[in-house]
């Protein structure tokens, strides 16, 4: 298989389209992909630690239970992918778009997010602890029970998101400066023990 050979020989995979491949449980540590398109591929339980992706598209792929620690993604698009419980800890993201993806219980702890757009995604129970971000946008995204411990949301527009039960520290410092609707503010005020009377 092309990817296994490239990983073994430390070669870069360039300008290919892979459709419908079942790569479940495989390991591609340190693999470099450039200009690659993955369509309808099954990557369940794969390990891609320290992988490097540039100009890559993942469309309709199954990534649940996969591991991507220390991987780097630049100019990458993920559309209609399922990555339930995927481990994206300590990853780097630059100019990346997530569209209509299911990322519930995914782990993004210590990730670095630069110009990342998330639209129409489900991040229920996802973890974003100790993250750094700049130019992160969230649109029509479910953040129910998502964790943001030690990740400042200052300046982040959350008005198009579901925020029920988000997890922050006891001081609520992470929420300082976040942009929310009046309804969201009322819901978040309950965390502070504030009763809003209309």
Backbone as CSV, one residue per row, in Angstrom:
resi,resn,N_x,N_y,N_z,CA_x,CA_y,CA_z,C_x,C_y,C_z
1,UNK,0.835,-1.197,0.000,0.000,0.000,0.000,0.878,1.258,0.000
2,UNK,0.457,2.240,-0.773,1.223,3.473,-0.964,1.609,4.141,0.349
3,UNK,0.646,4.315,1.267,0.924,5.026,2.515,1.895,4.256,3.402
4,UNK,1.713,2.947,3.493,2.608,2.129,4.328,4.035,2.185,3.812
5,UNK,4.192,2.104,2.509,5.525,2.150,1.910,6.189,3.509,2.136
6,UNK,5.385,4.580,1.976,5.923,5.926,2.172,6.344,6.143,3.622
7,UNK,5.534,5.646,4.559,5.888,5.782,5.975,7.154,5.013,6.298
8,UNK,7.257,3.810,5.758,8.439,2.976,6.010,9.698,3.602,5.435
9,UNK,9.581,4.138,4.217,10.754,4.693,3.533,10.950,6.188,3.793
10,UNK,10.110,6.761,4.671,10.165,8.180,5.017,10.067,9.062,3.774
11,UNK,9.163,8.702,2.882,8.934,9.475,1.666,7.669,10.314,1.816
12,UNK,7.541,11.342,0.982,6.362,12.193,0.981,5.355,11.663,-0.033
13,UNK,4.079,11.592,0.378,3.011,11.196,-0.539,2.454,12.476,-1.155
14,UNK,2.479,12.553,-2.494,2.075,13.786,-3.168,1.045,13.547,-4.264
15,UNK,0.094,14.506,-4.361,-0.808,14.624,-5.509,-1.510,13.320,-5.883
16,UNK,-2.130,12.674,-4.893,-2.908,11.468,-5.183,-4.293,11.603,-4.564
17,UNK,-5.233,10.830,-5.092,-6.574,10.747,-4.525,-6.819,9.298,-4.125
18,UNK,-7.181,9.100,-2.867,-7.438,7.750,-2.355,-8.915,7.674,-1.998
19,UNK,-9.634,6.751,-2.630,-11.082,6.638,-2.424,-11.440,5.292,-1.806
20,UNK,-12.282,5.353,-0.766,-12.883,4.149,-0.208,-11.937,3.155,0.415
21,UNK,-10.743,3.554,0.760,-9.769,2.622,1.343,-10.079,2.362,2.814
22,UNK,-9.912,1.118,3.246,-10.059,0.769,4.659,-8.662,0.673,5.257
23,UNK,-8.289,1.700,6.010,-6.955,1.775,6.615,-7.024,1.580,8.125
24,UNK,-8.099,0.980,8.612,-8.334,0.823,10.047,-7.155,0.154,10.748
25,UNK,-6.779,0.738,11.882,-5.766,0.134,12.729,-4.336,0.230,12.238
26,UNK,-4.103,0.975,11.159,-2.744,1.079,10.627,-1.966,2.197,11.328
27,UNK,-0.655,2.210,11.141,0.221,3.203,11.769,1.037,3.919,10.690
28,UNK,0.974,5.259,10.722,1.699,6.065,9.737,2.468,7.190,10.435
29,UNK,3.226,6.858,11.428,3.960,7.870,12.180,4.916,8.648,11.286
30,UNK,4.868,9.989,11.422,5.790,10.843,10.702,5.523,10.974,9.213
31,UNK,4.404,10.449,8.734,4.104,10.493,7.296,3.814,11.922,6.837
32,UNK,4.300,12.290,5.654,4.065,13.605,5.065,3.149,13.474,3.859
33,UNK,2.045,14.236,3.858,1.119,14.249,2.736,1.053,15.653,2.159
34,UNK,1.157,15.754,0.834,1.094,17.035,0.137,0.134,16.922,-1.050
35,UNK,-0.905,17.763,-1.050,-1.837,17.756,-2.173,-2.606,16.454,-2.311
36,UNK,-2.897,15.803,-1.188,-3.576,14.501,-1.196,-5.056,14.677,-0.860
37,UNK,-5.893,13.857,-1.501,-7.333,13.860,-1.233,-7.743,12.457,-0.774
38,UNK,-8.406,12.388,0.394,-8.917,11.123,0.915,-10.444,11.221,0.906
39,UNK,-11.095,10.331,0.168,-12.552,10.362,0.049,-13.148,9.044,0.533
40,UNK,-14.076,9.143,1.489,-14.781,7.958,1.965,-13.880,6.884,2.521
41,UNK,-12.764,7.275,3.098,-11.812,6.303,3.651,-12.116,6.003,5.115
42,UNK,-11.799,4.788,5.526,-12.003,4.377,6.916,-10.644,4.357,7.615
43,UNK,-10.487,5.262,8.590,-9.218,5.390,9.317,-9.407,5.093,10.806
44,UNK,-10.421,4.318,11.136,-10.733,4.007,12.527,-9.536,3.378,13.231
45,UNK,-9.181,3.968,14.370,-8.088,3.408,15.168,-6.702,3.572,14.565
46,UNK,-6.574,4.356,13.501,-5.250,4.607,12.890,-4.377,5.439,13.826
47,UNK,-3.088,5.359,13.636,-2.150,6.191,14.379,-1.328,7.005,13.381
48,UNK,-1.425,8.346,13.488,-0.748,9.275,12.577,0.123,10.247,13.376
49,UNK,0.696,9.804,14.481,1.507,10.690,15.302,2.621,11.339,14.477
50,UNK,2.825,12.633,14.718,3.867,13.423,14.070,3.716,13.486,12.538
51,UNK,2.518,13.202,12.032,2.282,13.318,10.585,2.234,14.795,10.201
52,UNK,2.472,15.079,8.935,2.520,16.453,8.438,1.659,16.540,7.176
53,UNK,0.567,17.310,7.260,-0.379,17.416,6.158,-0.385,18.842,5.615
54,UNK,-0.285,18.988,4.297,-0.417,20.307,3.671,-1.231,20.152,2.398
55,UNK,-2.208,21.074,2.217,-3.077,21.051,1.038,-3.760,19.693,0.891
56,UNK,-4.338,19.214,1.990,-4.979,17.899,2.033,-6.476,18.069,2.254
57,UNK,-7.276,17.209,1.620,-8.727,17.193,1.799,-9.136,15.820,2.322
58,UNK,-9.926,15.816,3.395,-10.542,14.588,3.890,-12.045,14.779,3.753
59,UNK,-12.675,13.982,2.907,-14.087,14.141,2.604,-14.825,12.843,2.916
60,UNK,-15.762,12.922,3.883,-16.569,11.753,4.216,-15.782,10.606,4.803
61,UNK,-14.730,10.914,5.554,-13.877,9.872,6.128,-14.281,9.548,7.565
62,UNK,-14.029,8.322,7.972,-14.284,7.841,9.330,-12.961,7.816,10.084
63,UNK,-12.832,8.719,11.089,-11.574,8.870,11.829,-11.723,8.509,13.306
64,UNK,-12.848,7.928,13.683,-13.123,7.681,15.099,-12.045,6.808,15.741
65,UNK,-11.669,7.207,16.966,-10.679,6.454,17.718,-9.266,6.545,17.176
66,UNK,-9.027,7.457,16.242,-7.692,7.591,15.654,-6.799,8.485,16.511
67,UNK,-5.496,8.388,16.329,-4.544,9.174,17.114,-3.652,10.019,16.222
68,UNK,-3.569,11.314,16.513,-2.847,12.263,15.659,-1.882,13.137,16.474
69,UNK,-1.485,12.715,17.634,-0.656,13.549,18.514,0.570,14.099,17.784
70,UNK,0.819,15.380,18.038,1.988,16.076,17.472,1.951,16.189,15.945
71,UNK,0.810,15.943,15.327,0.695,16.114,13.873,0.497,17.598,13.560
72,UNK,0.763,17.974,12.308,0.586,19.366,11.875,-0.256,19.392,10.601
73,UNK,-1.256,20.288,10.587,-2.180,20.403,9.468,-2.148,21.836,8.939
74,UNK,-1.841,21.995,7.663,-1.829,23.325,7.052,-2.614,23.300,5.746
75,UNK,-3.533,24.266,5.599,-4.420,24.332,4.438,-5.087,22.978,4.203
76,UNK,-5.791,22.523,5.250,-6.480,21.233,5.211,-7.981,21.457,5.342
77,UNK,-8.769,20.651,4.641,-10.228,20.704,4.736,-10.754,19.342,5.159
78,UNK,-11.607,19.355,6.189,-12.285,18.139,6.622,-13.779,18.383,6.453
79,UNK,-14.426,17.610,5.592,-15.834,17.789,5.291,-16.587,16.483,5.530
80,UNK,-17.674,16.572,6.306,-18.536,15.413,6.584,-17.743,14.220,7.104
81,UNK,-16.757,14.489,7.949,-15.969,13.420,8.560,-16.499,13.106,9.953
82,UNK,-16.280,11.878,10.390,-16.654,11.457,11.739,-15.372,11.112,12.483
83,UNK,-15.137,11.818,13.601,-13.909,11.604,14.366,-14.236,11.530,15.850
84,UNK,-15.193,10.675,16.192,-15.622,10.522,17.591,-14.465,9.944,18.400
85,UNK,-14.101,10.643,19.484,-13.045,10.159,20.358,-11.645,10.198,19.765
86,UNK,-11.468,10.917,18.667,-10.125,11.014,18.064,-9.199,11.834,18.962
87,UNK,-7.915,11.509,18.949,-6.925,12.183,19.794,-6.080,13.131,18.946
88,UNK,-6.407,14.432,19.040,-5.670,15.473,18.325,-4.821,16.302,19.293
89,UNK,-4.426,15.725,20.407,-3.671,16.462,21.416,-2.326,16.924,20.865
90,UNK,-1.930,18.142,21.271,-0.626,18.721,20.915,-0.422,18.841,19.406
91,UNK,-1.514,19.016,18.660,-1.426,19.180,17.209,-1.369,20.657,16.837
92,UNK,-0.912,20.933,15.623,-0.887,22.294,15.098,-1.819,22.391,13.902
93,UNK,-2.600,23.477,13.844,-3.577,23.676,12.769,-3.417,25.085,12.224
94,UNK,-3.241,25.201,10.911,-3.127,26.523,10.301,-3.926,26.547,8.996
95,UNK,-4.854,27.509,8.904,-5.713,27.651,7.725,-6.442,26.346,7.425
96,UNK,-7.220,25.903,8.416,-7.950,24.634,8.319,-9.453,24.890,8.427
97,UNK,-10.241,24.148,7.641,-11.697,24.239,7.688,-12.300,22.892,8.065
98,UNK,-13.149,22.910,9.098,-13.961,21.750,9.459,-15.399,22.070,9.050
99,UNK,-16.013,21.234,8.211,-17.394,21.470,7.811,-18.231,20.217,8.038
100,UNK,-19.320,20.376,8.798,-20.285,19.291,8.994,-19.620,18.004,9.476
101,UNK,-18.724,18.145,10.448,-18.022,16.986,11.004,-18.576,16.633,12.386
102,UNK,-18.531,15.357,12.716,-18.909,14.909,14.057,-17.630,14.613,14.826
103,UNK,-17.332,15.488,15.803,-16.081,15.417,16.556,-16.342,15.246,18.049
104,UNK,-17.458,14.630,18.391,-17.796,14.473,19.802,-16.722,13.652,20.526
105,UNK,-16.419,14.098,21.748,-15.421,13.464,22.619,-13.999,13.460,22.039
106,UNK,-13.758,14.244,20.999,-12.394,14.362,20.471,-11.541,15.185,21.439
107,UNK,-10.253,14.923,21.456,-9.329,15.601,22.369,-8.399,16.511,21.565
108,UNK,-8.480,17.826,21.857,-7.618,18.816,21.224,-6.724,19.497,22.268
109,UNK,-6.505,18.870,23.394,-5.714,19.480,24.460,-4.333,19.902,23.950
110,UNK,-3.916,21.105,24.332,-2.612,21.679,23.970,-2.447,21.884,22.467
111,UNK,-3.564,21.936,21.738,-3.479,22.198,20.291,-3.212,23.680,20.051
112,UNK,-2.616,23.990,18.895,-2.356,25.352,18.465,-3.198,25.602,17.224
113,UNK,-4.163,26.509,17.339,-5.128,26.752,16.264,-4.902,28.137,15.681
114,UNK,-4.602,28.208,14.389,-4.384,29.485,13.705,-5.261,29.540,12.460
115,UNK,-6.174,30.490,12.436,-7.095,30.646,11.309,-7.800,29.329,11.000
116,UNK,-8.481,28.815,12.019,-9.248,27.578,11.901,-10.735,27.920,11.923
117,UNK,-11.481,27.442,10.922,-12.926,27.693,10.833,-13.677,26.386,11.038
118,UNK,-14.627,26.417,11.971,-15.450,25.245,12.273,-16.897,25.614,12.000
119,UNK,-17.554,24.871,11.112,-18.922,25.208,10.723,-19.794,23.959,10.679
120,UNK,-20.953,24.029,11.373,-21.908,22.928,11.333,-21.400,21.644,11.948
121,UNK,-20.522,21.744,12.934,-19.907,20.553,13.534,-20.480,20.247,14.918
122,UNK,-20.357,18.993,15.320,-20.773,18.554,16.651,-19.511,18.257,17.464
123,UNK,-19.264,19.115,18.468,-18.102,18.963,19.349,-18.543,18.627,20.771
124,UNK,-19.666,17.930,20.888,-20.177,17.534,22.196,-19.113,16.754,22.968
125,UNK,-18.810,17.218,24.172,-17.859,16.507,25.021,-16.406,16.597,24.587
126,UNK,-16.111,17.388,23.558,-14.720,17.528,23.114,-13.915,18.305,24.151
127,UNK,-12.613,18.099,24.159,-11.745,18.754,25.142,-10.737,19.669,24.452
128,UNK,-10.718,20.943,24.894,-9.804,21.954,24.362,-9.000,22.570,25.511
129,UNK,-8.438,21.755,26.354,-7.695,22.255,27.511,-6.310,22.767,27.084
130,UNK,-5.906,23.881,27.675,-4.567,24.445,27.443,-4.284,24.714,25.970
131,UNK,-5.292,25.139,25.232,-5.102,25.437,23.800,-4.678,26.886,23.583
132,UNK,-4.010,27.128,22.479,-3.675,28.474,22.030,-4.365,28.673,20.695
133,UNK,-4.989,29.836,20.510,-5.674,30.064,19.242,-5.572,31.508,18.797
134,UNK,-5.684,31.676,17.486,-5.725,33.000,16.891,-6.505,32.870,15.585
135,UNK,-7.594,33.641,15.465,-8.397,33.568,14.260,-9.233,32.310,14.180
136,UNK,-9.762,31.862,15.325,-10.600,30.669,15.398,-12.047,31.107,15.261
137,UNK,-12.821,30.530,14.336,-14.232,30.872,14.181,-15.082,29.614,14.330
138,UNK,-16.186,29.767,15.064,-17.121,28.665,15.304,-18.506,29.109,14.860
139,UNK,-19.081,28.409,13.879,-20.387,28.762,13.345,-21.296,27.539,13.376
140,UNK,-22.518,27.718,13.876,-23.494,26.619,13.928,-22.857,25.348,14.493
141,UNK,-22.169,25.493,15.599,-21.420,24.372,16.175,-21.936,24.015,17.566
142,UNK,-22.045,22.726,17.821,-22.516,22.230,19.119,-21.306,22.038,20.035
143,UNK,-21.297,22.783,21.154,-20.208,22.688,22.134,-20.733,22.145,23.467
144,UNK,-21.820,21.422,23.425,-22.444,20.893,24.635,-21.439,20.041,25.425
145,UNK,-21.227,20.405,26.680,-20.319,19.684,27.592,-18.862,19.667,27.122
146,UNK,-18.503,20.551,26.196,-17.099,20.647,25.765,-16.264,21.296,26.863
147,UNK,-15.007,20.908,26.979,-14.134,21.424,28.030,-13.124,22.422,27.513
148,UNK,-12.988,23.547,28.235,-12.053,24.609,27.844,-11.147,25.012,29.010
149,UNK,-10.807,24.075,29.865,-9.964,24.402,31.014,-8.658,25.047,30.562
150,UNK,-8.343,26.195,31.142,-7.100,26.923,30.874,-6.958,27.349,29.408
151,UNK,-8.090,27.496,28.699,-8.087,28.024,27.331,-8.944,29.272,27.329
152,UNK,-8.326,30.418,27.172,-9.074,31.672,27.170,-9.959,31.765,25.930
153,UNK,-11.213,32.160,26.145,-12.158,32.361,25.046,-12.329,33.849,24.752
154,UNK,-11.430,34.658,25.254,-11.456,36.108,25.044,-11.547,36.448,23.560
155,UNK,-12.610,37.184,23.185,-12.782,37.627,21.810,-13.377,36.591,20.876
156,UNK,-13.629,35.367,21.362,-14.190,34.319,20.507,-15.705,34.480,20.413
157,UNK,-16.234,34.552,19.196,-17.667,34.717,18.973,-18.347,33.358,19.063
158,UNK,-19.140,33.176,20.112,-19.837,31.909,20.354,-21.331,32.024,20.095
159,UNK,-21.744,33.117,19.464,-23.181,33.389,19.331,-23.907,32.365,18.461
160,UNK,-23.220,31.661,17.599,-23.879,30.670,16.758,-23.695,29.255,17.262
161,UNK,-23.340,29.112,18.544,-23.030,27.792,19.092,-23.979,27.395,20.216
162,UNK,-24.095,26.075,20.433,-24.803,25.556,21.604,-23.769,25.373,22.710
163,UNK,-24.028,26.014,23.863,-23.022,26.035,24.934,-23.436,25.277,26.196
164,UNK,-24.551,24.586,26.173,-25.050,23.925,27.384,-23.977,23.056,28.037
165,UNK,-23.724,23.326,29.303,-22.845,22.473,30.088,-21.372,22.553,29.765
166,UNK,-20.917,23.629,29.098,-19.480,23.692,28.805,-18.693,23.690,30.113
167,UNK,-17.501,23.143,30.043,-16.686,22.949,31.238,-15.545,23.954,31.260
168,UNK,-15.503,24.764,32.316,-14.409,25.703,32.548,-14.002,25.578,34.010
169,UNK,-12.994,26.312,34.417,-12.521,26.223,35.801,-13.517,26.857,36.763
170,UNK,-13.326,26.635,38.041,-14.220,27.182,39.061,-14.266,28.705,39.041
171,UNK,-13.208,29.341,38.581,-13.185,30.806,38.539,-13.892,31.369,37.307
172,UNK,-14.208,30.507,36.345,-14.837,30.927,35.078,-13.958,31.882,34.272
173,UNK,-12.667,31.919,34.569,-11.766,32.861,33.900,-11.732,32.655,32.388
174,UNK,-11.938,31.424,31.943,-11.876,31.131,30.508,-12.950,31.886,29.727
175,UNK,-14.085,32.187,30.383,-15.217,32.835,29.705,-15.059,34.347,29.589
176,UNK,-14.114,34.922,30.312,-13.940,36.369,30.309,-13.669,36.882,28.898
177,UNK,-14.521,37.785,28.420,-14.329,38.391,27.113,-14.897,37.609,25.944
178,UNK,-15.537,36.450,26.207,-16.168,35.690,25.123,-17.403,36.448,24.638
179,UNK,-17.730,36.320,23.364,-18.876,37.013,22.779,-20.049,36.041,22.708
180,UNK,-21.135,36.378,23.431,-22.307,35.498,23.496,-23.590,36.307,23.323
181,UNK,-24.704,35.605,23.087,-26.012,36.258,22.998,-26.555,36.494,24.411
182,UNK,-27.631,37.256,24.508,-28.270,37.488,25.802,-28.733,36.171,26.410
183,UNK,-29.312,35.298,25.578,-29.787,34.000,26.071,-28.623,33.145,26.583
184,UNK,-27.527,33.149,25.851,-26.353,32.395,26.293,-25.791,32.977,27.587
185,UNK,-25.781,34.312,27.687,-25.276,34.967,28.903,-26.108,34.570,30.105
186,UNK,-27.416,34.486,29.911,-28.299,34.084,31.016,-28.005,32.653,31.445
187,UNK,-27.777,31.794,30.483,-27.466,30.398,30.789,-26.114,30.290,31.499
188,UNK,-25.125,31.049,31.014,-23.794,31.006,31.634,-23.789,31.647,33.010
189,UNK,-24.689,32.606,33.235,-24.761,33.281,34.538,-25.103,32.293,35.657
190,UNK,-25.789,31.225,35.328,-26.130,30.211,36.334,-24.873,29.624,36.955
191,UNK,-23.791,29.559,36.163,-22.521,29.042,36.694,-22.006,29.933,37.825
192,UNK,-22.345,31.221,37.740,-21.881,32.171,38.746,-22.862,32.309,39.905
193,UNK,-23.980,31.587,39.818,-24.998,31.673,40.866,-25.817,32.941,40.769
194,UNK,-25.788,33.561,39.573,-26.539,34.812,39.375,-27.936,34.482,38.850
195,UNK,-28.938,35.144,39.423,-30.311,35.006,38.951,-30.669,36.277,38.192
196,UNK,-31.022,36.105,36.916,-31.394,37.256,36.092,-32.903,37.428,36.112
197,UNK,-33.355,38.589,36.541,-34.785,38.880,36.628,-35.173,39.819,35.493
198,UNK,-36.239,39.436,34.766,-36.668,40.268,33.645,-37.949,41.001,33.983
